[in-house]
Amino acid sequence: MNTYSATQAISPAVERTKNYLFRPFKWSTYLKLATVACLTEGGSSGFNSNFNLPSGHHTSSGAGNLIPPAFSLSSGTIALIVIGVLACIALCIYLSYLICRLRFAFFHCLAHKTKEIRPGWRLYRTQGMRYFIASLMIGLIFLFVLVLAALPFIFGFVRLYQSSQSGGSFNVGGFFLLLLPLFGIIFCLCLMAYVVNAILHDFILPHMALENLTFGQSWAAVKPRIGAEKGSFALYLLLRAILPIAAYIALFIVAIIPMLIVIGLAALLIFGFHALMESASGAMAYFWLSIEILLGIGGFVLGVIVAFCLGGPIATWIRNYALLFYGGRYPALGEILSPPVSAAPEAV
């Protein structure tokens, strides 16, 4: 297989995406592949943390506690909230595992030019679990670093708040002196997270899939390749981030007028039903309310489908771009993408 540079791989990836999604074209297959592409390229586990810092400080001026008595909760309510939060975290973790499995399945589809998701889903069960555990550990490390880096700023914001509550004026300059460095730290962590995710998805995953390696073994195979071509990989990571953004902007510009027309018609329809519901009473009021709710749900589902249909080609191009760029540097992948041509038998 040819070894493409970061810029040379752009056009072949576009052509490969067109052939895969549109030749031949079938709506049901396209919607399935576009949905999987969008989920695997945009899906990653997220972790949210909330910190309640007691003031530990009571003043006679009536500042009181940070949490007003009106917002005090019973032990039963707190238990339900804790259970709900734990259930949401468990659901997010499970969905992240499914997305990791889908990443292997979609890799199998594009590498072998098949449009069946199920074979890859079944084939890489073990590798998908290894990849998920590694991704989860990396995500927890990033979360820990983020909390550790943000704690001094949080304490600084709390001190500013307490000083303003004790009768002093709010220190706007001090607020921005804390806010700007915090934004800088968050930006650097987001940039690092993007690089790590791209290395995981684009370079480590193929080794785990094709050679059944562990995460450590796969990274050991990827690291020297990156070290030998630091500039090429850096340019690839830059283009991988910039080009999809440019494509989404261009797509938005092209689709903005049709989107406004559709949204306007939907708004008029909902407004009409709402006007009918206001003039209705009794059972008819509940009937029109049910229709309005169904229209809202239908509009949301339709919006998600349209988003997947529009974003599917761009997400598929990202994966083809990664395959073609790394396939020339990883022979096991390159032989699948571009099988060697068998020599013609000699004439007798």
C-alpha positions as CSV (number, residue, x, y, z in Angstrom):
1,M,0.0,0.0,0.0
2,N,1.1,3.6,-0.7
3,T,2.4,5.6,2.2
4,Y,0.4,8.7,2.2
5,S,1.4,12.0,3.8
6,A,-1.2,13.8,5.9
7,T,-2.2,16.0,2.9
8,Q,-2.0,13.2,0.3
9,A,-4.5,11.0,2.2
10,I,-7.3,13.6,2.1
11,S,-8.5,13.0,-1.5
12,P,-8.3,9.2,-1.4
13,A,-10.3,9.3,1.9
14,V,-13.0,11.4,0.2
15,E,-13.2,9.0,-2.8
16,R,-13.2,6.0,-0.5
17,T,-16.1,7.5,1.5
18,K,-18.1,8.2,-1.6
19,N,-17.7,4.6,-2.8
20,Y,-18.5,3.2,0.6
21,L,-21.7,5.2,1.4
22,F,-23.2,6.0,-2.0
23,R,-22.2,3.3,-4.5
24,P,-24.6,1.7,-4.5
25,F,-27.0,3.8,-2.3
26,K,-29.7,2.4,-0.1
27,W,-31.4,4.6,2.4
28,S,-31.7,2.0,5.3
29,T,-28.0,1.0,4.9
30,Y,-26.9,4.7,4.6
31,L,-28.8,5.7,7.8
32,K,-27.4,2.7,9.7
33,L,-23.8,3.5,8.7
34,A,-24.2,7.2,9.2
35,T,-25.5,6.7,12.7
36,V,-22.7,4.3,13.6
37,A,-20.1,6.7,12.1
38,C,-21.5,9.7,14.1
39,L,-21.6,7.7,17.3
40,T,-18.1,6.3,17.0
41,E,-16.5,9.6,16.0
42,G,-18.4,11.8,18.5
43,G,-19.1,9.4,21.3
44,S,-16.9,9.3,24.4
45,S,-17.5,8.9,28.0
46,G,-18.0,12.0,30.0
47,F,-17.6,12.5,33.7
48,N,-19.2,15.4,35.7
49,S,-18.2,16.2,39.2
50,N,-19.9,18.5,41.6
51,F,-18.2,20.0,44.7
52,N,-20.1,21.4,47.6
53,L,-17.7,23.5,49.7
54,P,-19.1,24.5,53.1
55,S,-18.2,28.0,54.1
56,G,-17.2,27.1,57.6
57,H,-17.7,30.7,58.4
58,H,-20.7,32.3,60.1
59,T,-21.0,36.1,60.4
60,S,-23.2,38.2,62.5
61,S,-24.1,40.2,59.4
62,G,-26.5,37.5,58.2
63,A,-24.4,35.9,55.5
64,G,-25.3,32.5,56.9
65,N,-24.7,29.2,55.2
66,L,-24.0,28.8,51.5
67,I,-27.1,26.6,51.3
68,P,-30.3,28.3,52.4
69,P,-32.7,26.5,54.8
70,A,-35.3,26.5,52.0
71,F,-33.2,24.2,50.0
72,S,-32.5,21.6,52.8
73,L,-33.5,18.1,51.7
74,S,-34.7,15.1,53.7
75,S,-32.6,12.0,54.0
76,G,-34.9,10.1,51.7
77,T,-34.7,12.7,49.0
78,I,-30.9,12.7,49.2
79,A,-30.9,8.9,49.0
80,L,-33.0,9.1,45.8
81,I,-30.7,11.7,44.3
82,V,-27.6,9.6,45.1
83,I,-29.2,6.5,43.5
84,G,-30.2,8.6,40.5
85,V,-26.7,10.0,40.0
86,L,-25.2,6.5,40.4
87,A,-27.7,5.1,37.9
88,C,-26.8,7.9,35.4
89,I,-23.0,7.2,35.9
90,A,-23.6,3.5,35.4
91,L,-25.6,4.2,32.2
92,C,-22.9,6.5,30.8
93,I,-20.3,3.8,31.5
94,Y,-22.3,1.2,29.8
95,L,-23.0,3.4,26.8
96,S,-19.3,4.2,26.6
97,Y,-18.6,0.4,26.4
98,L,-21.1,0.0,23.6
99,I,-19.4,2.9,21.7
100,C,-16.0,1.2,22.1
101,R,-17.4,-2.0,20.7
102,L,-19.0,0.0,17.8
103,R,-15.6,1.6,17.1
104,F,-14.1,-1.9,16.4
105,A,-17.2,-2.9,14.4
106,F,-17.0,0.2,12.2
107,F,-13.2,-0.2,11.8
108,H,-13.9,-3.8,10.5
109,C,-16.6,-2.5,8.1
110,L,-14.4,0.2,6.6
111,A,-11.2,-1.9,6.5
112,H,-12.9,-4.8,4.8
113,K,-15.4,-2.7,2.8
114,T,-18.4,-4.5,4.3
115,K,-21.7,-2.8,5.4
116,E,-22.6,-5.4,8.0
117,I,-22.1,-4.2,11.6
118,R,-22.7,-7.5,13.3
119,P,-19.6,-9.5,12.2
120,G,-17.2,-6.9,13.6
121,W,-19.3,-6.5,16.7
122,R,-19.0,-10.2,17.5
123,L,-15.4,-10.6,16.4
124,Y,-13.8,-8.0,18.6
125,R,-15.6,-8.5,21.9
126,T,-12.4,-9.1,23.9
127,Q,-10.5,-6.3,22.2
128,G,-13.4,-4.0,22.8
129,M,-13.4,-4.7,26.5
130,R,-9.6,-4.0,26.7
131,Y,-10.0,-0.8,24.8
132,F,-12.9,0.3,27.0
133,I,-11.0,-0.4,30.2
134,A,-8.0,1.6,28.9
135,S,-10.2,4.5,27.8
136,L,-11.9,4.5,31.2
137,M,-8.6,4.6,33.1
138,I,-7.3,7.4,30.9
139,G,-10.6,9.3,31.3
140,L,-10.3,9.0,35.1
141,I,-6.7,10.2,35.0
142,F,-7.8,13.3,33.0
143,L,-10.7,13.9,35.5
144,F,-8.3,13.6,38.5
145,V,-5.8,16.1,36.8
146,L,-8.6,18.5,36.0
147,V,-9.9,18.5,39.6
148,L,-6.4,18.8,41.0
149,A,-5.7,21.8,38.7
150,A,-9.1,23.5,39.3
151,L,-9.1,23.2,43.2
152,P,-6.9,26.3,43.8
153,F,-9.1,28.3,41.5
154,I,-12.3,27.1,43.2
155,F,-10.9,28.1,46.6
156,G,-10.0,31.4,45.1
157,F,-13.6,31.9,43.8
158,V,-15.0,30.9,47.2
159,R,-12.8,33.5,48.9
160,L,-13.9,36.2,46.5
161,Y,-17.5,35.3,47.1
162,Q,-17.1,35.4,50.9
163,S,-15.3,38.7,50.9
164,S,-18.1,40.3,48.8
165,Q,-20.7,38.8,51.2
166,S,-18.9,40.2,54.3
167,G,-19.5,43.8,53.1
168,G,-16.6,44.4,50.7
169,S,-17.1,45.2,47.0
170,F,-16.7,42.3,44.5
171,N,-13.2,42.2,43.1
172,V,-13.7,42.0,39.4
173,G,-10.0,42.1,38.6
174,G,-9.3,39.2,40.9
175,F,-12.1,37.3,39.4
176,F,-10.7,37.6,35.9
177,L,-7.2,36.9,37.2
178,L,-8.5,33.5,38.4
179,L,-10.9,32.9,35.4
180,L,-8.4,33.4,32.5
181,P,-5.7,30.9,33.8
182,L,-8.5,28.4,34.5
183,F,-9.7,28.7,30.9
184,G,-6.1,28.2,29.7
185,I,-5.7,25.0,31.8
186,I,-9.0,23.6,30.6
187,F,-8.1,24.4,27.0
188,C,-4.7,22.6,27.4
189,L,-6.4,19.6,28.9
190,C,-9.0,19.5,26.1
191,L,-6.2,19.6,23.6
192,M,-4.3,16.8,25.3
193,A,-7.6,14.8,25.5
194,Y,-8.1,15.2,21.7
195,V,-4.5,14.0,21.0
196,V,-4.8,11.0,23.3
197,N,-8.3,10.1,21.9
198,A,-7.0,10.3,18.3
199,I,-4.0,8.1,19.1
200,L,-6.2,5.6,20.8
201,H,-8.8,5.5,18.0
202,D,-6.6,5.9,14.9
203,F,-3.4,4.1,15.8
204,I,-3.7,1.9,18.9
205,L,-7.1,0.4,17.9
206,P,-5.9,-1.2,14.7
207,H,-3.1,-3.1,16.5
208,M,-5.5,-4.3,19.2
209,A,-8.0,-5.4,16.5
210,L,-5.7,-7.1,14.0
211,E,-3.0,-8.6,16.3
212,N,-5.2,-9.0,19.5
213,L,-2.6,-7.0,21.5
214,T,-3.1,-5.5,24.9
215,F,-3.2,-1.7,25.2
216,G,0.4,-1.6,26.4
217,Q,1.6,-3.8,23.6
218,S,-0.3,-1.7,21.0
219,W,1.2,1.5,22.4
220,A,4.7,0.0,22.2
221,A,4.1,-0.7,18.5
222,V,2.7,2.7,17.8
223,K,5.3,4.8,19.7
224,P,8.3,4.2,17.5
225,R,6.2,4.9,14.4
226,I,5.2,8.3,15.8
227,G,8.8,8.9,16.9
228,A,10.1,8.2,13.4
229,E,7.7,10.7,11.8
230,K,6.9,13.3,14.4
231,G,6.2,16.0,11.8
232,S,3.9,13.9,9.7
233,F,1.9,12.7,12.7
234,A,1.6,16.2,14.1
235,L,0.3,17.5,10.8
236,Y,-2.1,14.6,10.6
237,L,-3.5,15.4,14.0
238,L,-3.9,19.1,13.1
239,L,-5.7,18.4,9.8
240,R,-7.8,15.7,11.5
241,A,-9.1,18.4,13.8
242,I,-9.4,21.3,11.4
243,L,-10.8,19.7,8.2
244,P,-14.0,18.2,9.8
245,I,-14.7,21.6,11.5
246,A,-14.4,23.3,8.1
247,A,-16.6,20.7,6.5
248,Y,-19.3,21.1,9.2
249,I,-19.2,24.9,8.8
250,A,-19.6,24.6,5.0
251,L,-22.4,22.1,5.5
252,F,-24.2,24.5,7.9
253,I,-23.9,27.3,5.4
254,V,-25.4,25.2,2.6
255,A,-28.2,23.8,4.8
256,I,-29.1,27.0,6.8
257,I,-31.9,28.2,4.5
258,P,-33.6,24.8,4.2
259,M,-33.2,24.3,8.0
260,L,-34.8,27.7,8.7
261,I,-37.8,26.9,6.4
262,V,-38.3,23.5,8.1
263,I,-38.0,25.0,11.6
264,G,-40.3,27.8,10.7
265,L,-43.0,25.4,9.4
266,A,-42.6,23.2,12.5
267,A,-43.0,26.3,14.7
268,L,-46.1,27.4,12.9
269,L,-47.6,23.9,13.2
270,I,-46.8,23.7,16.9
271,F,-48.2,27.3,17.4
272,G,-51.4,26.3,15.7
273,F,-51.9,23.2,17.8
274,H,-51.1,25.2,20.9
275,A,-53.8,27.8,19.9
276,L,-56.3,25.0,19.5
277,M,-55.4,23.5,22.8
278,E,-56.0,26.9,24.6
279,S,-59.5,27.1,23.3
280,A,-60.3,23.4,24.1
281,S,-61.5,22.1,27.4
282,G,-61.9,18.7,29.1
283,A,-61.0,15.6,27.1
284,M,-60.2,17.7,23.9
285,A,-57.6,19.7,25.8
286,Y,-55.8,16.5,26.8
287,F,-56.1,15.2,23.2
288,W,-54.5,18.3,21.8
289,L,-51.8,18.2,24.5
290,S,-51.0,14.6,23.5
291,I,-50.7,15.6,19.9
292,E,-48.4,18.5,20.8
293,I,-46.2,16.2,22.9
294,L,-46.1,13.7,20.0
295,L,-45.1,16.4,17.6
296,G,-42.4,17.6,19.8
297,I,-41.0,14.1,20.2
298,G,-41.3,13.5,16.5
299,G,-39.5,16.7,15.7
300,F,-36.7,15.8,18.0
301,V,-36.3,12.4,16.5
302,L,-36.4,13.8,13.0
303,G,-33.7,16.4,14.0
304,V,-31.4,13.6,15.3
305,I,-31.9,11.6,12.1
306,V,-31.2,14.6,9.9
307,A,-28.1,15.4,12.0
308,F,-26.8,11.8,11.5
309,C,-27.6,11.9,7.8
310,L,-25.6,15.1,7.3
311,G,-22.8,14.3,9.6
312,G,-22.4,10.6,8.6
313,P,-20.2,11.3,5.5
314,I,-17.9,13.6,7.4
315,A,-17.5,11.1,10.3
316,T,-16.9,8.3,7.8
317,W,-14.3,10.4,6.0
318,I,-12.4,10.9,9.4
319,R,-12.2,7.1,9.8
320,N,-11.1,6.5,6.2
321,Y,-8.5,9.3,6.5
322,A,-7.1,7.6,9.6
323,L,-7.0,4.2,7.9
324,L,-5.3,5.4,4.8
325,F,-2.7,7.5,6.7
326,Y,-1.8,4.8,9.1
327,G,-2.2,1.9,6.7
328,G,0.9,2.8,4.8
329,R,2.9,2.7,8.1
330,Y,1.3,-0.4,9.5
331,P,1.7,-3.3,7.0
332,A,-1.0,-5.6,8.6
333,L,-3.5,-2.8,8.0
334,G,-2.2,-1.8,4.6
335,E,-2.5,-5.3,3.2
336,I,-6.2,-5.3,4.2
337,L,-6.9,-1.9,2.7
338,S,-4.9,-2.6,-0.5
339,P,-4.4,-6.4,-0.9
340,P,-1.4,-7.4,-3.0
341,V,-2.3,-8.3,-6.5
342,S,-1.7,-12.0,-7.3
343,A,0.7,-12.7,-10.1
344,A,-0.9,-14.0,-13.2
345,P,-0.2,-17.7,-13.9
346,E,2.4,-18.3,-16.5
347,A,1.3,-19.6,-19.9
348,V,2.2,-23.2,-20.6
